[in-house]
Amino acid sequence: MSHVFPRHCHADLPAATGGAGCYIHDAAGRRWLDGSGGAAVSCLGHGDRAVLDAIKAQLDALAYAHTGFFTSEPAEALADHLIARAPEGLERVYFVSGGSEAIEAALKLARQYWVERGEPDRRHLIARRQSYHGNTLGALAAGGNEWRRAQFSPLLIDVRHIAPCYAYRDQRPDERAEDYGRRAADELEAEVQRLGPENVIGFIAEPVVGATAGAVPPAPGYFARIREICDRHGLLLILDEVMCGMGRTGTLYACEQDGIRPDILCMAKGLGAGYQPIGAMLCSGTIYDTIRDGSGFFQHGHTYQGHPTAAACGLAVVQAIEERGLLDRVQTQGARLQAALEDRFGQHPHVGDIRGRGLFRGLELVEDRETKAPFDPARRIAARIKSTCFDGGLVCYPMPGTIDGKRGDHVLLAPPYIISDTEIDELVDKLAAGIEAALSA
């Protein structure tokens, strides 16, 4: 009998014992193509020798030192590396152990920033419905998925949620993409006016929405308009790149493709590529200087922040992404994956939309393509696809509740950046077989 508390108490899971490249296997010799990188984590695949060597070398030198007493060479080097490539204005890095911690740090820093500026009435955060920002209470409050929030709602801070930028569902037939993007962004303006700009801390969003909606990219001009609104009212723009960043969409920082700069940026997942738990919050020089010249103390902290071994891993991962030309490869292979998905599912009666950027792609499943009507949630389409694909040798990331936390199903794909043409074909073949098996059950 296992004494592990699993994600689901009634799931009987195989024990993973090894992995190589885009594959992971168990003790019985069964092998799965990792079509989602776990949860968009394993960007370099499994068994990367350079990253493993970097971790081992750091362990030989120093495994851990508490940041209340020391900094470390790998943490300093990784911070320098990230800032040298970050959007203009970002100047400081606060290391954590994962995405939810990065979001918690961002929310608390944003609030403390305004307090130290003498504006304690700024207490409202604005986010979007159908967003996901993590599972700690602060991150969960910022997220906009009602199913995830429901039972914990009495414990959550008050975060206001506006409409997502979700063209497949919300763009009108007679509306240009740019006009829809502005209309969606203007919901932020309306909410800020309703709350009073002097009461608002800032706005948080994923540049490309991941787990909750399935690789939904923004409409053209959406984030430019969001940045304009934030600037006009003095709000902080917090971007959550935990899932879509670190090269996943084809640029190191996902927001590069929208030509905007955040005040705070959060990352994790691909930063450690699954080899170590690590995340980071980046903030502007203006925010850092406010804390430095005020109390001098960010009232936050974690035992394992700035962990030297994790930082050494992160540096090796980012260097591998850049030195091996993987950003270009993500764009090339992402286009190939999109083409393969469109070829296989473009006319599928139950695939309504195929979307995403780079090697971050989503398929939305529907009962009826013409009306975009979703399947009855009782059919548990996403869960069935996860099961049938897994039985067929493919790890993918199906999720229910795409539309409003209750209705809708999608499949998220986020394979390693090293995926080959042949492996893309295998992924699409196995996904097609899994979807057909699930729909016919």
C-alpha positions, 0 to 999 in steps of 0.5 A, spaced: 500 500 500 502 506 498 503 512 503 503 517 498 497 522 498 496 522 490 492 528 486 486 523 485 485 518 490 482 513 486 487 513 480 492 507 479 498 510 476 504 507 473 511 509 476 515 512 471 522 510 472 526 513 466 526 518 460 530 519 454 528 525 449 521 526 448 519 519 451 518 517 458 517 510 461 516 505 466 519 499 470 514 494 465 518 497 459 511 501 457 513 508 453 509 514 452 511 520 448 511 526 452 506 531 448 505 536 453 512 536 457 508 534 463 504 540 464 509 544 459 515 543 464 519 538 460 522 543 455 528 540 453 526 533 454 528 527 459 535 526 460 539 532 458 546 531 460 548 538 460 543 540 465 544 534 469 552 535 469 550 542 471 546 540 477 551 535 479 557 540 479 553 545 483 551 539 488 559 538 489 560 545 490 554 547 495 547 544 495 544 550 499 545 556 503 539 560 506 538 567 503 537 570 509 545 569 510 548 568 503 547 569 496 550 564 491 554 564 485 549 561 481 543 565 483 547 571 481 549 568 474 542 566 473 539 573 475 544 577 470 542 572 465 535 573 465 535 581 466 540 581 460 534 578 456 528 581 459 523 586 457 526 593 458 525 596 465 525 589 469 531 589 473 531 585 479 529 577 480 526 574 486 527 566 486 522 561 488 520 554 487 515 554 482 509 558 479 504 559 484 510 562 489 512 566 483 505 569 483 504 570 490 510 574 491 508 578 485 501 580 488 504 581 495 510 586 492 505 589 488 501 591 494 507 593 498 509 597 493 503 602 493 503 602 501 510 604 501 509 609 496 503 612 501 497 609 497 494 604 501 487 605 498 490 601 492 487 594 494 483 591 488 487 587 483 483 585 476 484 579 473 480 575 467 475 570 467 478 563 465 485 565 467 489 560 471 495 563 476 496 557 481 493 553 487 496 557 493 490 562 496 493 568 493 494 565 486 487 561 486 484 568 488 487 571 482 485 565 477 478 566 474 476 559 473 470 558 478 470 550 478 477 551 482 475 557 486 468 554 488 470 550 495 475 555 497 471 562 496 470 563 503 478 564 504 480 568 497 482 575 497 477 579 493 480 579 486 475 582 480 475 579 474 473 581 467 472 578 460 478 574 457 480 575 450 477 569 447 476 570 440 473 563 438 468 564 443 467 572 443 469 575 437 463 577 433 462 575 426 462 582 423 468 584 427 475 585 425 480 581 430 483 588 432 477 591 434 475 585 438 482 586 441 480 593 443 473 591 445 476 586 450 481 590 453 476 596 454 473 592 459 479 593 464 478 601 463 471 600 465 472 596 471 478 601 473 473 607 472 468 603 476 473 601 482 476 608 482 483 608 479 486 610 486 483 604 489 486 599 484 493 595 484 494 593 477 492 587 472 494 580 472 494 576 465 497 570 462 500 573 455 497 566 452 492 562 456 494 555 458 491 550 462 484 553 463 483 555 456 487 551 452 493 556 449 489 562 447 493 567 444 491 574 445 487 578 439 492 583 435 493 590 439 490 587 445 496 587 450 498 594 447 491 597 449 492 594 456 499 597 457 496 604 455 490 603 460 495 601 465 500 607 464 494 612 464 491 610 471 498 608 474 496 601 475 502 595 475 501 590 469 503 583 472 504 578 466 504 570 468 509 567 463 509 561 468 506 556 462 507 560 456 514 563 457 521 561 457 521 559 449 515 555 449 511 560 444 518 561 440 521 567 444 524 567 451 519 571 454 512 570 451 510 578 451 516 580 446 511 578 441 506 583 443 511 588 444 509 590 451 513 591 457 510 588 464 512 591 471 512 584 474 513 578 470 512 571 473 516 565 470 517 557 472 516 551 469 520 551 463 525 555 467 527 548 470 525 544 465 523 539 470 530 538 472 529 542 479 523 546 482 524 553 480 521 559 479 522 567 479 518 573 479 522 579 475 520 586 477 522 593 475 527 598 477 522 603 479 518 597 484 525 595 487 527 602 488 521 604 492 522 598 497 529 599 497 528 607 499 523 605 503 522 600 508 528 596 505 525 590 506 520 586 502 515 582 507 515 575 504 520 569 503 521 562 502 526 557 505 528 555 498 528 561 495 534 562 491 536 555 492 543 554 489 542 547 485 536 550 482 539 556 480 545 552 477 539 548 473 536 554 471 542 557 468 544 551 464 537 550 461 536 557 459 543 557 456 541 550 452 535 553 449 539 559 447 546 556 445 542 550 441 538 555 437 531 552 440 527 558 440 528 558 432 526 551 433 520 552 437 517 557 431 519 552 426 516 545 429 511 549 432 508 551 425 509 544 423 505 542 429 500 547 427 500 544 420 499 537 422 493 538 427 490 542 421 491 537 416 488 532 421 483 535 425 481 542 420 475 539 418 473 534 424 466 535 426 468 535 433 474 540 433 472 547 433 478 551 434 486 549 433 490 555 436 496 557 440 503 559 438 510 556 438 510 549 441 504 551 445 497 549 442 490 547 443 484 544 440 477 545 443 472 540 442 465 541 441 459 537 440 457 542 433 462 545 429 457 550 426 454 552 433 460 551 437 456 548 442 460 544 447 459 537 449 455 535 455 459 536 461 456 529 464 460 526 458 467 527 461 470 528 454 477 531 456 477 526 462 476 520 456 481 523 452 486 523 457 485 516 458 485 513 451 491 517 449 495 515 455 493 508 454 495 509 446 502 511 449 501 519 449 501 524 455 497 530 453 493 535 457 486 535 456 481 539 461 474 541 462 471 547 463 474 551 457 468 556 456 466 558 464 469 553 468 463 548 467 462 547 460 467 546 454 473 541 453 480 542 450 486 538 449 493 542 451 499 540 447 506 542 449 512 537 447 519 538 448 523 543 444 527 538 441 521 534 438 522 531 431 518 531 425 517 524 426 515 525 433 510 530 431 507 525 426 506 520 432 503 525 436 498 527 432 496 520 430 496 518 437 492 524 439 487 522 433 486 515 435 485 517 442 480 522 441 476 518 436 476 512 442 474 517 447 468 520 442 466 513 441 465 511 448 
